[in-house]
């Protein structure tokens, strides 16, 4: 069994910008977990799956994506989930909410895939620091990030599958949305 998750991976320019803050969190607070993956918005959180099931999942992703329209996502400022997670906000976006709901529904229909509906509310964000940000450092790190103004827009054109390689999350498959 291997660990996977699905996400909207940010374009390289945004990934470079986000990396600056991830590296700041590493330098000042020893945070490394967020550095293990590219900047992204998680759609389906990590799950365990046999690698052979990639042969089932990837064609399903292509089928789903072929009907999806591209849309824009607006990143705007920073926020947090107390007591350990700092992130970049994603503005409310009906297209993103619809994609999330439809994608989860689509994948959970396939009984071969180990995708279980997550009951947590969907709160799209781009993580800067997470589990390894100490509770004592949280307030100081949040105060620093909260003063930074940041805004970016990206056109969402695909869904990616990331797989844990024991150390980092690698993008192992990307399914493109229909061309406009």
VOKEVEX-128952 format. One record per residue (C-alpha): residue number from 1; residue in three letters; chain; y, x, z. Coordinates in Angstrom, 1 decimal. Example, Ala and Ser with C-alpha at 12.3 -4.5 7.8 and 13.67 -1.06 7.14 Angstrom:
! residues 2
ATOM   resi   resn   chain       yy       xx       zz
ATOM      1    ala       A     -4.5     12.3      7.8
ATOM      2    ser       A     -1.1     13.7      7.1
//
This chain:
! residues 180
ATOM   resi   resn   chain       yy       xx       zz
ATOM      1    unk       A      0.0      0.0      0.0
ATOM      2    unk       A      3.5      1.1     -0.8
ATOM      3    unk       A      6.9     -0.2      0.3
ATOM      4    unk       A      9.3     -1.8     -2.2
ATOM      5    unk       A     12.5     -3.8     -2.3
ATOM      6    unk       A     14.6     -5.4     -5.0
ATOM      7    unk       A     18.3     -5.0     -5.4
ATOM      8    unk       A     21.3     -5.0     -7.6
ATOM      9    unk       A     22.0     -1.3     -7.9
ATOM     10    unk       A     25.7     -0.3     -8.3
ATOM     11    unk       A     26.9      1.6    -11.3
ATOM     12    unk       A     27.1      5.4    -10.9
ATOM     13    unk       A     30.9      5.5    -10.4
ATOM     14    unk       A     30.6      3.0     -7.4
ATOM     15    unk       A     27.6      4.9     -6.1
ATOM     16    unk       A     29.7      8.1     -6.1
ATOM     17    unk       A     32.5      6.4     -4.2
ATOM     18    unk       A     30.1      4.9     -1.6
ATOM     19    unk       A     28.3      8.2     -1.2
ATOM     20    unk       A     31.6      9.7      0.2
ATOM     21    unk       A     31.4      7.3      3.2
ATOM     22    unk       A     27.7      7.7      3.7
ATOM     23    unk       A     28.2     11.5      3.8
ATOM     24    unk       A     31.1     11.0      6.3
ATOM     25    unk       A     28.7      9.0      8.5
ATOM     26    unk       A     26.2     11.7      8.3
ATOM     27    unk       A     28.7     14.5      9.1
ATOM     28    unk       A     30.3     12.7     12.0
ATOM     29    unk       A     27.5     10.6     13.5
ATOM     30    unk       A     24.2     12.0     12.1
ATOM     31    unk       A     23.4      8.9     10.0
ATOM     32    unk       A     21.0      9.6      7.2
ATOM     33    unk       A     19.1      6.3      6.6
ATOM     34    unk       A     21.7      4.9      4.2
ATOM     35    unk       A     21.6      8.1      2.2
ATOM     36    unk       A     18.0      7.4      1.2
ATOM     37    unk       A     19.0      4.8     -1.4
ATOM     38    unk       A     21.7      4.4     -4.1
ATOM     39    unk       A     24.5      1.9     -3.4
ATOM     40    unk       A     23.1     -1.5     -3.8
ATOM     41    unk       A     23.0     -5.2     -2.8
ATOM     42    unk       A     19.6     -6.1     -1.5
ATOM     43    unk       A     18.0     -9.2     -2.9
ATOM     44    unk       A     14.5     -9.0     -1.4
ATOM     45    unk       A     14.2     -6.8      1.7
ATOM     46    unk       A     11.4     -4.2      2.0
ATOM     47    unk       A      7.8     -5.4      1.6
ATOM     48    unk       A      4.4     -3.8      1.3
ATOM     49    unk       A      2.6     -4.1     -2.0
ATOM     50    unk       A     -0.4     -2.4     -3.8
ATOM     51    unk       A      1.0     -0.3     -6.6
ATOM     52    unk       A     -1.4     -2.0     -9.0
ATOM     53    unk       A      0.6     -5.2     -8.5
ATOM     54    unk       A      3.6     -3.5    -10.3
ATOM     55    unk       A      1.7     -4.6    -13.5
ATOM     56    unk       A      2.2     -8.2    -12.3
ATOM     57    unk       A      5.7     -7.9    -10.9
ATOM     58    unk       A      7.5     -6.0    -13.6
ATOM     59    unk       A      6.7     -8.4    -16.5
ATOM     60    unk       A      7.8    -11.3    -14.2
ATOM     61    unk       A     11.1     -9.6    -13.5
ATOM     62    unk       A     11.6     -9.2    -17.3
ATOM     63    unk       A     10.9    -12.9    -17.8
ATOM     64    unk       A     13.3    -13.9    -15.1
ATOM     65    unk       A     16.0    -11.5    -16.1
ATOM     66    unk       A     15.9    -12.5    -19.8
ATOM     67    unk       A     17.5    -15.8    -18.8
ATOM     68    unk       A     20.1    -14.4    -16.5
ATOM     69    unk       A     23.8    -14.1    -17.4
ATOM     70    unk       A     25.7    -11.0    -16.5
ATOM     71    unk       A     28.4    -11.6    -13.8
ATOM     72    unk       A     30.9     -9.6    -11.8
ATOM     73    unk       A     30.7     -8.6     -8.1
ATOM     74    unk       A     33.8     -7.8     -6.2
ATOM     75    unk       A     33.6     -5.3     -3.3
ATOM     76    unk       A     36.4     -5.6     -0.9
ATOM     77    unk       A     36.9     -3.7      2.4
ATOM     78    unk       A     34.5     -2.9      5.2
ATOM     79    unk       A     32.7     -4.9      7.8
ATOM     80    unk       A     29.8     -4.6     10.2
ATOM     81    unk       A     26.8     -6.2     11.9
ATOM     82    unk       A     27.0     -5.1     15.5
ATOM     83    unk       A     25.8     -2.9     17.0
ATOM     84    unk       A     24.5     -0.5     14.3
ATOM     85    unk       A     25.4     -1.4     10.7
ATOM     86    unk       A     28.6     -0.7      8.8
ATOM     87    unk       A     29.0     -1.9      5.2
ATOM     88    unk       A     31.3     -2.7      2.3
ATOM     89    unk       A     32.0     -6.4      1.9
ATOM     90    unk       A     30.9     -8.4     -1.1
ATOM     91    unk       A     33.3    -11.2     -1.9
ATOM     92    unk       A     31.8    -14.7     -1.9
ATOM     93    unk       A     30.2    -15.2     -5.3
ATOM     94    unk       A     28.4    -18.4     -6.4
ATOM     95    unk       A     26.7    -16.5     -9.3
ATOM     96    unk       A     25.3    -14.0     -6.8
ATOM     97    unk       A     24.2    -16.7     -4.4
ATOM     98    unk       A     22.5    -18.6     -7.2
ATOM     99    unk       A     20.7    -15.5     -8.5
ATOM    100    unk       A     19.4    -14.8     -5.0
ATOM    101    unk       A     18.1    -18.3     -4.5
ATOM    102    unk       A     16.5    -18.6     -7.9
ATOM    103    unk       A     15.0    -15.1     -7.8
ATOM    104    unk       A     13.4    -15.6     -4.4
ATOM    105    unk       A     12.0    -19.0     -5.6
ATOM    106    unk       A     10.7    -17.5     -8.8
ATOM    107    unk       A      8.9    -14.6     -7.1
ATOM    108    unk       A      7.4    -16.6     -4.3
ATOM    109    unk       A      5.8    -19.0     -6.8
ATOM    110    unk       A      3.5    -16.1     -7.8
ATOM    111    unk       A      0.8    -16.1     -5.2
ATOM    112    unk       A     -0.4    -12.6     -6.2
ATOM    113    unk       A      2.9    -11.0     -5.0
ATOM    114    unk       A      3.4    -10.4     -1.3
ATOM    115    unk       A      6.9    -11.9     -1.3
ATOM    116    unk       A      7.5    -14.1      1.7
ATOM    117    unk       A     10.7    -16.2      1.9
ATOM    118    unk       A     13.1    -14.6      4.3
ATOM    119    unk       A     14.7    -17.1      6.7
ATOM    120    unk       A     17.8    -14.9      7.3
ATOM    121    unk       A     20.9    -16.1      5.6
ATOM    122    unk       A     21.9    -14.1      2.5
ATOM    123    unk       A     24.8    -11.9      3.4
ATOM    124    unk       A     25.3     -9.6      0.4
ATOM    125    unk       A     26.8     -6.2      1.3
ATOM    126    unk       A     26.6     -2.5      0.5
ATOM    127    unk       A     25.4     -0.5      3.5
ATOM    128    unk       A     27.3      2.7      4.7
ATOM    129    unk       A     25.4      3.3      7.9
ATOM    130    unk       A     22.6      1.4      9.6
ATOM    131    unk       A     19.7      1.8     12.1
ATOM    132    unk       A     20.5      5.4     13.0
ATOM    133    unk       A     24.1      4.8     13.9
ATOM    134    unk       A     24.1      5.0     17.7
ATOM    135    unk       A     25.5      2.2     19.7
ATOM    136    unk       A     27.9      4.6     21.4
ATOM    137    unk       A     29.2      5.8     18.0
ATOM    138    unk       A     29.5      2.4     16.5
ATOM    139    unk       A     32.9      1.5     17.8
ATOM    140    unk       A     34.4      4.9     16.8
ATOM    141    unk       A     32.9      4.8     13.3
ATOM    142    unk       A     33.9      1.1     12.8
ATOM    143    unk       A     37.5      1.9     13.8
ATOM    144    unk       A     37.6      4.7     11.3
ATOM    145    unk       A     36.2      2.6      8.4
ATOM    146    unk       A     38.2     -0.5      9.2
ATOM    147    unk       A     41.4      1.4      8.4
ATOM    148    unk       A     40.3      2.3      4.9
ATOM    149    unk       A     41.2      0.0      2.0
ATOM    150    unk       A     38.6     -0.2     -0.7
ATOM    151    unk       A     38.1     -2.5     -3.7
ATOM    152    unk       A     35.9     -2.3     -6.7
ATOM    153    unk       A     34.3     -4.6     -9.3
ATOM    154    unk       A     31.1     -4.2    -11.2
ATOM    155    unk       A     29.3     -6.2    -13.8
ATOM    156    unk       A     25.8     -7.0    -12.7
ATOM    157    unk       A     23.5     -6.5    -15.7
ATOM    158    unk       A     20.1     -6.1    -14.1
ATOM    159    unk       A     17.7     -6.3    -11.1
ATOM    160    unk       A     16.0     -3.1     -9.9
ATOM    161    unk       A     12.8     -2.5     -7.9
ATOM    162    unk       A     13.0      0.5     -5.5
ATOM    163    unk       A      9.9      2.2     -4.1
ATOM    164    unk       A      9.8      4.4     -1.0
ATOM    165    unk       A      8.5      7.9     -1.8
ATOM    166    unk       A      8.0      8.8      1.9
ATOM    167    unk       A     11.5     10.2      2.0
ATOM    168    unk       A     13.9      8.2     -0.3
ATOM    169    unk       A     14.0      5.0     -2.3
ATOM    170    unk       A     13.5      5.6     -6.0
ATOM    171    unk       A     14.4      3.1     -8.7
ATOM    172    unk       A     11.1      2.6    -10.4
ATOM    173    unk       A     11.9     -0.4    -12.6
ATOM    174    unk       A     15.0     -2.1    -13.9
ATOM    175    unk       A     15.0     -5.4    -15.7
ATOM    176    unk       A     18.1     -6.1    -17.9
ATOM    177    unk       A     19.9     -9.5    -18.0
ATOM    178    unk       A     20.4    -11.1    -21.4
ATOM    179    unk       A     23.1     -9.6    -23.5
ATOM    180    unk       A     26.2    -11.6    -23.9
//
